[in-house]
């Protein structure tokens, strides 16, 4: 029997197979991920029950119902939207500065051994410094305005992007560089068409990590004599033992972190569509 005839019989057998096929994820409808919400809802219900029964005092942790009411009050009074806007501005400025510094230094260190010897030791030393240890110096150098807050976020953002971009550049297949030399590509064309696309997946991993670290750094930065923002709102609520306001601020931090991570994952799917098509062949 020839190969063509064998393939024809196999296709006929597959079409005649009476066994039901499993439904794909897209065919299960919009509720296919409902089971992931069961455990969080159970935790919230137990939390509410403990508050109602007096097992969890409000001075330690407010009930979910009280937190929801407080969130609506903060939104209605304009306090929460204003705080979110201020914190977003700080994160965006810090992220932009940190991303430029991290990617730029990674290119310098990744593309030459001399650049690596000049940049990498300093970055590794700075990466080990704690944020709280830098706050007094930043206040002495830049005052108590917006500059130290933005710089703390920028410093936190730069390290994950630097490390991942550097690893991505050094991880590019050397055979591609041989192809570039065969095609007589210049150094600029080599970096543009081979090195940067090859390092892009790892850079996007660093982007996701850096956005998560940016929100953590913002919490620290907004403790530095801030008069606005989510951190200021949380710090002010701590003085008055308002655990409901504190939890609202923390939930907003979490929601903003998840939103920015989702945006990066969307960018990743769009930017790396060539990779999926290549791997599916």
C-alpha positions in Angstrom: 0.0 0.0 0.0 1.4 3.4 -1.0 1.8 6.3 1.5 -1.0 8.3 -0.2 -3.5 5.4 0.1 -2.5 5.0 3.8 -3.1 8.7 4.5 -6.5 8.5 2.8 -7.5 5.5 5.0 -6.4 7.3 8.2 -8.4 10.4 7.3 -11.5 8.2 6.7 -11.0 6.5 10.0 -10.8 9.8 11.9 -14.0 11.0 10.2 -15.8 7.8 11.1 -14.6 7.8 14.7 -17.9 7.8 16.8 -16.2 8.9 20.0 -17.0 12.4 21.2 -14.3 15.0 20.9 -13.4 17.2 23.9 -14.6 20.7 23.5 -12.0 23.4 23.1 -11.6 26.1 25.7 -13.3 28.7 23.4 -16.3 26.4 23.1 -17.0 26.3 26.8 -18.4 29.8 26.9 -17.5 32.8 29.0 -17.8 30.9 32.3 -15.1 28.4 31.6 -12.8 29.9 34.3 -15.5 30.1 37.1 -13.8 27.5 39.2 -10.8 29.9 39.8 -13.1 32.3 41.7 -14.4 29.7 44.1 -11.6 29.9 46.6 -11.4 33.7 46.7 -15.1 33.9 47.3 -14.9 31.4 50.1 -12.2 33.4 51.8 -14.3 36.6 51.5 -17.4 34.8 52.9 -15.4 33.4 55.8 -13.9 36.8 56.4 -17.3 38.4 56.5 -18.6 35.7 58.8 -15.7 36.1 61.2 -16.4 39.9 61.3 -20.1 39.5 62.0 -19.5 37.0 64.8 -16.9 39.3 66.4 -14.1 36.8 65.9 -12.2 39.5 63.8 -12.4 42.9 65.4 -12.7 45.9 63.1 -9.6 47.5 64.7 -7.6 44.6 63.3 -9.3 44.2 59.9 -12.6 45.7 58.7 -15.3 43.5 57.2 -15.6 43.2 53.4 -19.0 44.9 53.5 -17.5 47.9 55.4 -14.5 48.0 52.9 -17.0 48.1 50.0 -18.9 51.0 51.6 -15.7 52.9 52.3 -14.5 52.4 48.7 -17.8 53.9 47.4 -17.4 56.8 49.8 -13.8 57.5 48.7 -14.8 57.3 45.1 -17.8 59.6 45.6 -15.8 62.2 47.5 -13.1 62.2 44.8 -10.3 61.1 47.3 -9.6 57.8 45.7 -9.5 58.9 42.0 -7.2 61.8 42.9 -4.9 59.5 44.8 -4.8 57.0 41.9 -4.0 59.8 39.4 -1.1 61.0 41.5 0.3 57.5 42.0 -0.1 56.6 38.3 1.8 59.8 37.4 4.7 58.8 39.6 4.8 55.2 38.3 4.7 56.3 34.7 7.5 58.8 35.1 9.6 56.4 37.1 9.0 53.5 34.8 9.9 55.6 31.7 13.2 56.7 33.2 14.0 53.2 34.6 13.1 51.5 31.3 15.4 53.7 29.2 18.2 53.3 31.7 17.8 49.5 32.1 17.5 48.7 28.4 20.2 51.2 27.4 22.7 49.8 29.9 21.8 46.2 28.9 22.6 47.1 25.3 26.0 48.6 26.3 26.9 45.6 28.5 25.4 42.9 26.2 27.0 44.0 22.9 30.6 44.2 24.0 32.9 42.7 26.6 34.3 46.1 27.5 30.8 47.4 28.1 30.0 44.4 30.3 33.1 45.0 32.4 32.2 48.7 32.8 28.5 48.4 33.5 27.7 45.0 35.0 29.7 45.2 38.3 28.1 48.5 39.1 24.6 47.3 38.4 25.1 44.1 40.4 26.3 46.2 43.4 23.3 48.7 43.2 20.9 45.8 42.8 21.8 44.5 46.3 21.0 47.9 48.0 17.7 48.0 50.0 15.3 50.8 49.0 14.8 51.9 52.6 18.6 52.5 52.9 18.5 54.8 49.9 15.7 57.0 51.2 17.8 59.2 53.5 20.4 59.8 50.8 17.8 60.6 48.2 16.2 63.1 50.6 19.6 64.8 51.2 20.3 64.9 47.5 16.9 65.7 46.0 14.8 67.1 48.8 11.4 65.8 49.8 9.5 66.6 46.6 8.6 64.3 43.7 12.1 63.7 42.5 13.2 61.1 45.1 9.9 59.2 44.7 10.2 59.0 40.9 13.9 58.0 41.2 13.1 55.2 43.6 10.6 53.8 41.2 13.1 54.2 38.3 15.8 52.5 40.2 13.6 49.5 41.0 12.4 49.2 37.4 15.8 49.4 35.8 17.2 46.2 37.4 14.8 43.6 36.1 14.9 45.1 32.6 18.6 45.3 32.6 19.1 41.7 33.8 16.6 40.2 31.4 17.6 42.2 28.4 21.2 41.4 29.0 20.4 37.7 29.3 18.3 37.9 26.1 21.1 39.6 24.1 23.7 37.0 25.3 21.3 34.2 24.6 20.8 35.0 20.9 21.9 32.1 18.7 25.5 32.6 17.5 24.6 30.9 14.2 22.4 33.9 13.4 25.4 36.2 13.7 27.3 33.9 11.2 24.4 34.3 8.8 24.5 38.1 9.3 28.2 38.0 8.5 27.6 35.9 5.4 25.0 38.4 4.3 27.5 41.2 5.0 25.2 43.0 7.5 26.7 45.9 9.3 26.8 46.2 13.1 23.7 48.4 13.2 21.7 46.1 10.9 22.9 43.1 13.0 21.6 44.7 16.2 18.4 45.8 14.6 17.4 42.7 12.7 18.9 39.9 14.8 20.0 40.9 18.3 16.9 43.0 19.3 14.3 40.6 17.9 16.1 37.6 19.5 16.3 39.4 22.9 12.7 40.6 22.8 11.0 37.6 24.5 13.4 37.9 27.5 13.0 41.7 27.5 9.2 41.4 27.8 9.7 39.0 30.8 11.8 41.8 32.4 9.0 44.3 31.5 6.5 42.3 33.4 8.8 41.9 36.4 9.7 45.6 36.4 6.1 46.7 36.4 5.4 44.5 39.5 8.4 45.9 41.2 7.4 49.4 40.3 4.2 49.2 42.4 6.2 47.8 45.3 8.7 50.6 45.1 5.9 53.2 44.9 4.6 52.0 48.2 8.0 52.7 49.8 8.5 56.0 47.9 5.1 57.4 48.9 6.1 57.1 52.6 8.7 59.9 52.0 6.7 63.0 53.2 4.0 62.5 50.6 1.0 64.7 50.7 -1.0 62.9 48.0 -1.3 59.5 46.4 -2.3 56.0 47.5 0.6 55.6 49.8 -0.3 58.9 51.6 -3.9 57.8 51.9 -2.8 54.5 53.5 -0.3 56.2 55.8 -2.9 58.7 56.9 -5.5 55.9 57.5 -2.9 54.1 59.7 -2.7 57.1 62.0 -6.5 56.9 62.6 -6.6 53.0 62.7 -8.8 53.0 59.6 -8.2 49.5 58.4 -11.0 49.7 55.8 -9.2 52.6 54.0 -5.9 50.7 54.3 -7.4 47.6 52.6 -9.0 49.8 49.9 -5.6 51.3 49.1 -3.9 47.9 49.0 -6.7 46.5 46.8 -6.2 49.4 44.3 -2.5 48.7 44.3 -3.2 45.1 43.4 -5.7 46.0 40.8 -3.4 48.4 39.1 -0.6 45.8 39.2 -2.8 43.2 37.5 -4.0 45.7 34.9 -0.5 46.7 33.9 0.6 43.1 33.8 -2.4 42.3 31.5 -1.4 45.1 29.2 2.2 43.7 28.9 0.8 40.3 28.2 -1.3 41.8 25.4 1.8 43.5 24.0 3.7 40.2 24.3 1.0 38.4 22.3 1.1 41.0 19.6 4.9 41.5 19.5 5.8 37.8 19.5 3.2 36.6 17.0 6.1 35.7 14.7 7.4 33.3 17.3 4.2 31.4 17.7 3.8 31.0 14.0 7.4 29.8 13.8 7.0 27.2 16.6 3.7 25.9 15.2 5.3 24.9 11.9 
